[in-house]
Amino acid sequence: MKTFSRLTIGQYYPGESFIHRADPRLKIVLLLSILVTLFILSNFLGFFYLFLFFLVAIVVAKIPFSWILRGLRPLIYIILFTLIIHFFFTAGEPIARFGPFVVTEEGFKNGLLLSVRFILLVVGASLLTFTTSPIELTDGIEYLLTPLKRIKVPAHELAMMMTIALRFIPTLLLETDRIMKAQISRGADFESRNLLRRAKNLISLLVPLFIGVFRRADELALAMESRCYRGGEGRTRLRVLTMRGKDWMAGMATILFLLSAIYIGRL
Amino acid sequence: MKAMKTHFLTRAAVIAALYATLTIIFAPISYGQIQIRVSEALTVLAYFEPTAILGLYVGCLIANIWGQLGPLDVFFGSFLTLIAACLTWAIGRLFLKSSQKTYIYKGSLLGLLPPVLVNAFGVAFILKIVLGLPYWITVLYVGVGQTIAIYVLGYPLLIVLLKRKVLSEEEGAR
Protein backbone atom coordinates (compact mmCIF):
# COMPACT_ATOMS: atom_id res chain seq x y z
CA MET A 1 0.00 0.00 0.00
CA LYS A 2 1.51 3.28 -1.03
CA THR A 3 1.32 6.19 1.31
CA PHE A 4 0.62 9.67 0.12
CA SER A 5 3.32 11.39 2.12
CA ARG A 6 5.60 11.97 -0.84
CA LEU A 7 2.89 12.96 -3.24
CA THR A 8 3.36 16.42 -4.69
CA ILE A 9 0.24 18.46 -5.16
CA GLY A 10 0.11 20.79 -8.07
CA GLN A 11 3.02 21.71 -10.25
CA TYR A 12 4.35 24.84 -8.64
CA TYR A 13 8.11 25.12 -8.99
CA PRO A 14 9.11 27.68 -6.36
CA GLY A 15 11.50 30.34 -7.54
CA GLU A 16 12.41 33.99 -7.44
CA SER A 17 12.63 34.68 -11.16
CA PHE A 18 11.05 37.62 -12.92
CA ILE A 19 8.27 35.40 -14.25
CA HIS A 20 7.57 33.99 -10.79
CA ARG A 21 7.15 37.46 -9.35
CA ALA A 22 5.06 38.88 -12.16
CA ASP A 23 1.44 39.73 -11.39
CA PRO A 24 -0.70 36.55 -11.66
CA ARG A 25 -3.40 38.50 -13.53
CA LEU A 26 -0.88 39.43 -16.19
CA LYS A 27 0.23 35.82 -16.51
CA ILE A 28 -3.34 34.55 -16.88
CA VAL A 29 -4.21 37.16 -19.52
CA LEU A 30 -1.01 36.47 -21.44
CA LEU A 31 -1.65 32.73 -21.32
CA LEU A 32 -5.11 33.29 -22.79
CA SER A 33 -3.61 35.44 -25.56
CA ILE A 34 -1.04 32.76 -26.29
CA LEU A 35 -3.79 30.14 -26.55
CA VAL A 36 -5.78 32.26 -28.98
CA THR A 37 -2.62 32.85 -31.00
CA LEU A 38 -1.93 29.12 -31.15
CA PHE A 39 -5.35 28.55 -32.67
CA ILE A 40 -4.89 31.34 -35.21
CA LEU A 41 -1.47 30.10 -36.38
CA SER A 42 -1.60 27.70 -39.29
CA ASN A 43 1.99 26.86 -40.24
CA PHE A 44 5.12 25.47 -38.64
CA LEU A 45 7.05 28.74 -38.84
CA GLY A 46 4.55 30.38 -36.48
CA PHE A 47 4.74 27.43 -34.11
CA PHE A 48 8.53 27.64 -34.21
CA TYR A 49 8.34 31.29 -33.14
CA LEU A 50 6.18 30.39 -30.16
CA PHE A 51 8.48 27.49 -29.36
CA LEU A 52 11.40 29.94 -29.14
CA PHE A 53 9.30 32.20 -26.93
CA PHE A 54 8.54 29.32 -24.54
CA LEU A 55 12.20 28.34 -24.55
CA VAL A 56 13.23 31.82 -23.43
CA ALA A 57 10.49 31.85 -20.78
CA ILE A 58 11.56 28.45 -19.43
CA VAL A 59 15.18 29.56 -19.20
CA VAL A 60 14.27 32.86 -17.53
CA ALA A 61 12.01 31.10 -15.01
CA LYS A 62 14.80 28.52 -14.37
CA ILE A 63 12.40 25.60 -14.66
CA PRO A 64 14.26 22.31 -15.24
CA PHE A 65 13.52 20.82 -18.67
CA SER A 66 12.91 17.46 -17.04
CA TRP A 67 9.83 18.98 -15.37
CA ILE A 68 8.44 20.14 -18.68
CA LEU A 69 9.01 16.70 -20.21
CA ARG A 70 7.45 14.97 -17.23
CA GLY A 71 4.34 17.07 -17.73
CA LEU A 72 4.11 15.88 -21.32
CA ARG A 73 4.50 12.20 -20.54
CA PRO A 74 0.82 11.43 -19.84
CA LEU A 75 -0.05 12.86 -23.24
CA ILE A 76 2.02 10.42 -25.27
CA TYR A 77 -0.90 8.10 -25.99
CA ILE A 78 -3.31 10.76 -27.11
CA ILE A 79 -0.64 12.30 -29.37
CA LEU A 80 0.26 8.92 -30.86
CA PHE A 81 -3.42 8.23 -31.46
CA THR A 82 -3.83 11.62 -33.17
CA LEU A 83 -0.81 11.00 -35.39
CA ILE A 84 -2.02 7.54 -36.43
CA ILE A 85 -5.55 8.72 -37.17
CA HIS A 86 -4.31 11.56 -39.35
CA PHE A 87 -1.44 9.75 -41.05
CA PHE A 88 -3.49 6.82 -42.26
CA PHE A 89 -7.03 8.08 -42.56
CA THR A 90 -6.74 11.32 -44.50
CA ALA A 91 -7.45 11.31 -48.21
CA GLY A 92 -4.83 12.85 -50.47
CA GLU A 93 -1.51 12.36 -52.24
CA PRO A 94 0.16 9.12 -51.00
CA ILE A 95 3.79 9.50 -49.88
CA ALA A 96 4.47 6.18 -48.10
CA ARG A 97 2.94 2.74 -47.82
CA PHE A 98 2.96 0.25 -44.92
CA GLY A 99 1.24 -2.91 -46.12
CA PRO A 100 -2.40 -2.00 -46.65
CA PHE A 101 -1.96 1.43 -45.02
CA VAL A 102 -1.16 4.51 -47.01
CA VAL A 103 0.24 7.70 -45.53
CA THR A 104 -0.89 10.79 -47.40
CA GLU A 105 0.89 14.11 -47.61
CA GLU A 106 -2.11 16.04 -46.26
CA GLY A 107 -2.53 13.57 -43.42
CA PHE A 108 1.13 13.78 -42.50
CA LYS A 109 1.08 17.56 -42.41
CA ASN A 110 -2.24 17.83 -40.57
CA GLY A 111 -1.33 15.25 -37.95
CA LEU A 112 1.99 16.91 -37.18
CA LEU A 113 0.48 20.38 -37.14
CA LEU A 114 -2.30 19.43 -34.69
CA SER A 115 0.08 17.48 -32.45
CA VAL A 116 2.63 20.29 -32.29
CA ARG A 117 -0.11 22.78 -31.49
CA PHE A 118 -1.42 20.51 -28.74
CA ILE A 119 2.05 20.10 -27.19
CA LEU A 120 2.60 23.87 -27.28
CA LEU A 121 -0.81 24.41 -25.65
CA VAL A 122 0.14 22.16 -22.78
CA VAL A 123 3.63 23.62 -22.37
CA GLY A 124 2.16 27.13 -22.36
CA ALA A 125 -0.35 26.23 -19.68
CA SER A 126 2.24 24.50 -17.54
CA LEU A 127 4.43 27.61 -17.73
CA LEU A 128 1.65 29.34 -15.78
CA THR A 129 1.19 26.61 -13.19
CA PHE A 130 4.94 26.09 -12.78
CA THR A 131 5.57 29.74 -11.98
CA THR A 132 2.42 30.70 -10.07
CA SER A 133 1.45 29.32 -6.68
CA PRO A 134 -2.14 28.06 -6.35
CA ILE A 135 -3.03 30.89 -3.99
CA GLU A 136 -1.74 33.57 -6.36
CA LEU A 137 -3.61 31.89 -9.17
CA THR A 138 -6.84 31.98 -7.16
CA ASP A 139 -6.33 35.67 -6.35
CA GLY A 140 -5.77 36.40 -10.01
CA ILE A 141 -8.87 34.48 -11.09
CA GLU A 142 -11.01 36.26 -8.51
CA TYR A 143 -9.82 39.66 -9.69
CA LEU A 144 -10.36 38.83 -13.36
CA LEU A 145 -13.86 37.47 -12.66
CA THR A 146 -14.91 40.58 -10.72
CA PRO A 147 -16.44 42.36 -13.75
CA LEU A 148 -18.67 39.31 -14.19
CA LYS A 149 -20.33 40.00 -10.85
CA ARG A 150 -22.80 42.14 -12.80
CA ILE A 151 -24.17 39.05 -14.50
CA LYS A 152 -24.35 37.32 -11.11
CA VAL A 153 -21.20 35.25 -11.35
CA PRO A 154 -20.23 34.73 -7.68
CA ALA A 155 -16.57 35.68 -8.21
CA HIS A 156 -15.62 36.11 -4.57
CA GLU A 157 -17.42 32.95 -3.48
CA LEU A 158 -15.79 30.86 -6.21
CA ALA A 159 -12.35 32.13 -5.27
CA MET A 160 -13.05 31.54 -1.57
CA MET A 161 -14.15 28.01 -2.35
CA MET A 162 -10.94 27.41 -4.30
CA THR A 163 -8.85 28.76 -1.44
CA ILE A 164 -10.61 26.60 1.14
CA ALA A 165 -10.46 23.56 -1.13
CA LEU A 166 -6.72 24.06 -1.69
CA ARG A 167 -6.17 24.29 2.03
CA PHE A 168 -8.15 21.09 2.62
CA ILE A 169 -6.48 18.92 -0.02
CA PRO A 170 -3.47 17.94 2.16
CA THR A 171 -5.78 17.31 5.12
CA LEU A 172 -8.01 15.09 3.05
CA LEU A 173 -5.03 13.22 1.61
CA LEU A 174 -4.00 12.33 5.15
CA GLU A 175 -7.54 11.46 6.14
CA THR A 176 -8.04 9.25 3.07
CA ASP A 177 -4.81 7.47 3.87
CA ARG A 178 -5.90 6.94 7.46
CA ILE A 179 -9.36 5.62 6.56
CA MET A 180 -7.91 3.36 3.88
CA LYS A 181 -5.52 1.81 6.39
CA ALA A 182 -8.31 1.40 8.93
CA GLN A 183 -10.52 -0.33 6.38
CA ILE A 184 -7.66 -2.51 5.14
CA SER A 185 -7.10 -3.68 8.71
CA ARG A 186 -10.78 -4.70 8.69
CA GLY A 187 -10.26 -6.69 5.52
CA ALA A 188 -11.08 -4.22 2.75
CA ASP A 189 -9.23 -4.84 -0.49
CA PHE A 190 -8.53 -1.69 -2.49
CA GLU A 191 -6.28 -3.35 -5.02
CA SER A 192 -8.45 -6.20 -6.15
CA ARG A 193 -8.32 -6.97 -9.87
CA ASN A 194 -12.06 -7.48 -9.79
CA LEU A 195 -13.51 -4.10 -10.67
CA LEU A 196 -16.84 -4.68 -8.93
CA ARG A 197 -15.23 -5.76 -5.68
CA ARG A 198 -12.86 -2.84 -5.83
CA ALA A 199 -15.76 -0.45 -6.35
CA LYS A 200 -17.65 -1.98 -3.45
CA ASN A 201 -14.63 -1.54 -1.20
CA LEU A 202 -14.16 2.05 -2.29
CA ILE A 203 -17.59 2.77 -0.87
CA SER A 204 -16.31 1.79 2.56
CA LEU A 205 -13.73 4.52 2.04
CA LEU A 206 -16.01 7.18 0.62
CA VAL A 207 -18.82 7.08 3.16
CA PRO A 208 -16.65 7.83 6.23
CA LEU A 209 -14.80 10.43 4.17
CA PHE A 210 -18.05 12.21 3.36
CA ILE A 211 -19.22 12.28 6.93
CA GLY A 212 -15.89 13.60 8.16
CA VAL A 213 -15.70 16.17 5.42
CA PHE A 214 -19.16 17.57 6.04
CA ARG A 215 -18.48 17.83 9.75
CA ARG A 216 -15.36 19.82 8.96
CA ALA A 217 -17.30 22.06 6.60
CA ASP A 218 -19.90 22.91 9.20
CA GLU A 219 -17.27 23.54 11.86
CA LEU A 220 -15.41 25.81 9.48
CA ALA A 221 -18.58 27.73 8.64
CA LEU A 222 -19.19 28.26 12.34
CA ALA A 223 -15.62 29.43 12.88
CA MET A 224 -15.83 31.83 9.95
CA GLU A 225 -19.13 33.29 11.06
CA SER A 226 -17.93 33.78 14.62
CA ARG A 227 -15.08 35.80 13.12
CA CYS A 228 -17.66 37.92 11.31
CA TYR A 229 -17.17 36.59 7.78
CA ARG A 230 -19.88 38.22 5.69
CA GLY A 231 -18.84 37.49 2.14
CA GLY A 232 -16.75 39.56 -0.22
CA GLU A 233 -18.25 43.04 0.41
CA GLY A 234 -15.70 45.38 1.94
CA ARG A 235 -13.23 42.62 2.69
CA THR A 236 -9.58 43.68 2.85
CA ARG A 237 -6.68 41.59 1.63
CA LEU A 238 -3.40 40.42 3.06
CA ARG A 239 -1.72 40.38 -0.34
CA VAL A 240 -2.71 43.12 -2.74
CA LEU A 241 -1.93 42.42 -6.38
CA THR A 242 0.09 45.13 -8.08
CA MET A 243 1.24 45.51 -11.65
CA ARG A 244 4.83 46.80 -11.59
CA GLY A 245 6.34 48.83 -14.42
CA LYS A 246 8.34 45.79 -15.48
CA ASP A 247 5.13 43.75 -15.70
CA TRP A 248 3.51 46.26 -18.04
CA MET A 249 6.59 46.27 -20.25
CA ALA A 250 6.81 42.47 -20.36
CA GLY A 251 3.10 42.28 -21.14
CA MET A 252 3.38 44.77 -24.00
CA ALA A 253 6.44 43.00 -25.39
CA THR A 254 4.68 39.64 -25.31
CA ILE A 255 1.58 40.98 -27.06
CA LEU A 256 3.76 42.60 -29.77
CA PHE A 257 5.63 39.33 -30.19
CA LEU A 258 2.37 37.37 -30.49
CA LEU A 259 1.07 39.79 -33.12
CA SER A 260 4.24 39.40 -35.16
CA ALA A 261 4.01 35.61 -34.77
CA ILE A 262 0.45 35.77 -36.13
CA TYR A 263 1.65 37.92 -39.05
CA ILE A 264 4.32 35.37 -39.92
CA GLY A 265 2.33 32.28 -39.02
CA ARG A 266 -0.58 33.08 -41.34
CA LEU A 267 1.49 33.40 -44.50
CA MET B 1 -25.83 38.76 -5.72
CA LYS B 2 -27.04 37.99 -2.23
CA ALA B 3 -24.21 36.71 -0.07
CA MET B 4 -24.09 32.95 -0.03
CA LYS B 5 -24.66 31.32 3.31
CA THR B 6 -21.31 30.53 4.87
CA HIS B 7 -22.07 26.86 5.43
CA PHE B 8 -23.19 26.53 1.81
CA LEU B 9 -19.82 27.91 0.79
CA THR B 10 -17.75 25.69 3.07
CA ARG B 11 -19.66 22.57 2.08
CA ALA B 12 -19.16 23.26 -1.59
CA ALA B 13 -15.49 23.92 -0.83
CA VAL B 14 -14.94 20.57 0.90
CA ILE B 15 -16.69 18.71 -1.90
CA ALA B 16 -14.30 20.48 -4.26
CA ALA B 17 -11.38 19.45 -2.08
CA LEU B 18 -12.62 15.86 -2.00
CA TYR B 19 -12.98 15.76 -5.79
CA ALA B 20 -9.47 17.11 -6.27
CA THR B 21 -8.04 14.78 -3.62
CA LEU B 22 -9.58 11.67 -5.18
CA THR B 23 -8.37 12.74 -8.60
CA ILE B 24 -4.85 13.12 -7.21
CA ILE B 25 -4.82 9.85 -5.27
CA PHE B 26 -6.22 7.76 -8.08
CA ALA B 27 -4.26 9.61 -10.73
CA PRO B 28 -2.96 6.49 -12.50
CA ILE B 29 -6.38 5.59 -13.78
CA SER B 30 -7.76 9.07 -14.08
CA TYR B 31 -5.40 10.43 -16.72
CA GLY B 32 -4.28 7.31 -18.51
CA GLN B 33 -5.42 5.89 -21.79
CA ILE B 34 -8.93 5.06 -20.62
CA GLN B 35 -10.10 7.83 -18.37
CA ILE B 36 -11.65 6.34 -15.29
CA ARG B 37 -11.74 9.18 -12.86
CA VAL B 38 -12.68 7.69 -9.52
CA SER B 39 -13.60 11.21 -8.45
CA GLU B 40 -16.32 11.30 -11.11
CA ALA B 41 -18.27 9.01 -8.80
CA LEU B 42 -18.79 12.13 -6.68
CA THR B 43 -21.02 13.62 -9.38
CA VAL B 44 -23.79 11.52 -7.83
CA LEU B 45 -23.82 13.97 -4.93
CA ALA B 46 -25.53 16.56 -7.10
CA TYR B 47 -28.61 14.33 -7.06
CA PHE B 48 -29.53 15.41 -3.55
CA GLU B 49 -26.98 17.98 -2.42
CA PRO B 50 -27.22 21.47 -3.97
CA THR B 51 -23.80 22.53 -2.68
CA ALA B 52 -22.31 19.76 -4.79
CA ILE B 53 -23.08 21.62 -8.02
CA LEU B 54 -20.59 24.41 -7.34
CA GLY B 55 -18.37 22.06 -5.36
CA LEU B 56 -17.94 19.69 -8.28
CA TYR B 57 -17.27 22.60 -10.61
CA VAL B 58 -14.53 24.08 -8.44
CA GLY B 59 -13.10 20.63 -7.69
CA CYS B 60 -12.93 19.83 -11.36
CA LEU B 61 -11.31 23.22 -11.98
CA ILE B 62 -8.59 22.55 -9.42
CA ALA B 63 -8.02 18.98 -10.56
CA ASN B 64 -7.81 20.07 -14.19
CA ILE B 65 -5.40 22.92 -13.53
CA TRP B 66 -2.90 20.26 -12.50
CA GLY B 67 -4.26 17.61 -14.81
CA GLN B 68 -1.76 18.01 -17.66
CA LEU B 69 -4.40 18.07 -20.37
CA GLY B 70 -4.07 21.76 -20.10
CA PRO B 71 -6.23 24.81 -20.52
CA LEU B 72 -8.95 23.19 -22.62
CA ASP B 73 -9.80 20.83 -19.85
CA VAL B 74 -9.79 23.72 -17.39
CA PHE B 75 -12.28 25.84 -19.31
CA PHE B 76 -14.45 23.33 -21.10
CA GLY B 77 -14.03 20.18 -19.03
CA SER B 78 -15.03 21.94 -15.82
CA PHE B 79 -17.89 23.68 -17.58
CA LEU B 80 -19.24 20.34 -18.77
CA THR B 81 -19.13 19.08 -15.19
CA LEU B 82 -21.13 22.13 -14.12
CA ILE B 83 -23.82 21.55 -16.74
CA ALA B 84 -24.05 17.86 -15.88
CA ALA B 85 -24.34 18.59 -12.15
CA CYS B 86 -27.17 21.08 -12.77
CA LEU B 87 -29.06 18.49 -14.82
CA THR B 88 -28.54 15.80 -12.19
CA TRP B 89 -29.85 18.17 -9.52
CA ALA B 90 -32.90 19.00 -11.65
CA ILE B 91 -33.70 15.32 -12.14
CA GLY B 92 -33.31 14.77 -8.41
CA ARG B 93 -35.87 17.53 -7.77
CA LEU B 94 -38.29 15.92 -10.22
CA PHE B 95 -38.24 12.63 -8.37
CA LEU B 96 -38.36 14.13 -4.90
CA LYS B 97 -42.14 14.02 -4.76
CA SER B 98 -42.44 10.41 -5.93
CA SER B 99 -42.29 7.47 -3.53
CA GLN B 100 -39.14 6.85 -1.51
CA LYS B 101 -38.35 3.71 -3.47
CA THR B 102 -38.66 5.37 -6.86
CA TYR B 103 -36.58 8.30 -5.65
CA ILE B 104 -33.75 6.12 -4.38
CA TYR B 105 -33.56 3.50 -7.14
CA LYS B 106 -35.17 4.60 -10.39
CA GLY B 107 -34.71 8.33 -10.09
CA SER B 108 -31.04 8.09 -9.33
CA LEU B 109 -30.50 5.70 -12.21
CA LEU B 110 -31.84 8.39 -14.51
CA GLY B 111 -30.18 11.24 -12.61
CA LEU B 112 -26.75 9.78 -13.23
CA LEU B 113 -27.15 9.90 -16.99
CA PRO B 114 -26.15 13.58 -17.46
CA PRO B 115 -22.56 13.22 -16.19
CA VAL B 116 -22.05 10.29 -18.56
CA LEU B 117 -23.71 11.81 -21.62
CA VAL B 118 -22.64 15.44 -21.24
CA ASN B 119 -19.02 14.42 -20.76
CA ALA B 120 -18.95 11.80 -23.50
CA PHE B 121 -20.41 14.09 -26.15
CA GLY B 122 -18.77 17.26 -24.86
CA VAL B 123 -15.25 15.92 -24.45
CA ALA B 124 -15.44 14.18 -27.82
CA PHE B 125 -16.44 17.50 -29.37
CA ILE B 126 -13.48 19.29 -27.80
CA LEU B 127 -11.07 16.56 -28.92
CA LYS B 128 -12.49 16.71 -32.42
CA ILE B 129 -11.93 20.47 -32.62
CA VAL B 130 -8.44 20.43 -31.12
CA LEU B 131 -6.92 17.19 -32.36
CA GLY B 132 -9.26 16.29 -35.20
CA LEU B 133 -10.06 12.92 -33.64
CA PRO B 134 -13.03 10.97 -35.03
CA TYR B 135 -16.13 11.97 -33.09
CA TRP B 136 -17.99 8.74 -32.42
CA ILE B 137 -14.95 6.70 -31.40
CA THR B 138 -14.09 9.34 -28.83
CA VAL B 139 -17.69 9.47 -27.57
CA LEU B 140 -17.52 5.74 -26.98
CA TYR B 141 -14.09 5.93 -25.38
CA VAL B 142 -14.97 8.66 -22.90
CA GLY B 143 -18.45 7.21 -22.35
CA VAL B 144 -17.12 3.81 -21.28
CA GLY B 145 -14.79 5.35 -18.69
CA GLN B 146 -17.52 7.60 -17.33
CA THR B 147 -20.07 4.79 -17.22
CA ILE B 148 -17.73 2.65 -15.15
CA ALA B 149 -16.89 5.47 -12.74
CA ILE B 150 -20.47 6.58 -12.32
CA TYR B 151 -22.62 3.45 -12.56
CA VAL B 152 -20.24 0.89 -11.07
CA LEU B 153 -18.83 3.12 -8.34
CA GLY B 154 -21.16 6.11 -8.02
CA TYR B 155 -24.53 4.41 -8.17
CA PRO B 156 -24.01 2.02 -5.23
CA LEU B 157 -22.49 4.91 -3.31
CA LEU B 158 -25.54 7.08 -3.94
CA ILE B 159 -27.88 4.32 -2.81
CA VAL B 160 -25.93 3.85 0.41
CA LEU B 161 -25.95 7.59 1.06
CA LEU B 162 -29.66 7.95 0.34
CA LYS B 163 -30.71 4.85 2.30
CA ARG B 164 -28.76 5.64 5.41
CA LYS B 165 -29.62 9.30 5.07
CA VAL B 166 -25.96 10.00 5.78
CA LEU B 167 -26.16 13.64 4.90
CA SER B 168 -29.75 14.54 5.65
CA GLU B 169 -29.36 13.37 9.26
CA GLU B 170 -26.65 15.93 9.73
CA GLU B 171 -28.96 18.44 8.14
CA GLY B 172 -31.48 17.73 10.89
CA ALA B 173 -28.90 18.08 13.64
CA ARG B 174 -28.06 21.61 12.65
Interface residues (C-beta under 8 A of the other chain):
Chain A: F4 L7 I9 G10 Q11 L31 L35 G71 L72 P74 L75 Y77 I78 F81 T82 I85 H86 F89 N110 L114 S115 R117 F118 L121 V122 G124 A125 S126 T129 P134 L137 K149 K152 P154 E157 L158 M160 M161 M162 I164 A165 L166 R167 F168 I169 T171 L172 L173 T176 L195 L196 A199 K200 L202 I203 L206 V207 L209 F210 I211 V213 F214 R215 R216 A217 D218 L220 A221 L222 M224 E225 Y229 R230 G231 G232 E233
Chain B: M1 A3 M4 K5 T6 H7 L9 T10 R11 A12 A13 V14 I15 A16 A17 L18 A20 T21 L22 I24 I25 Y31 G32 Q33 V38 A41 L54 G55 V58 G59 L61 I62 I65 W66 Q68 L69 G70 P71 L72 V74 V130 L131 G132 L133 P134 I148 V152 L153 P156 L157 V160 L161 R164 V166 L167 E170 R174
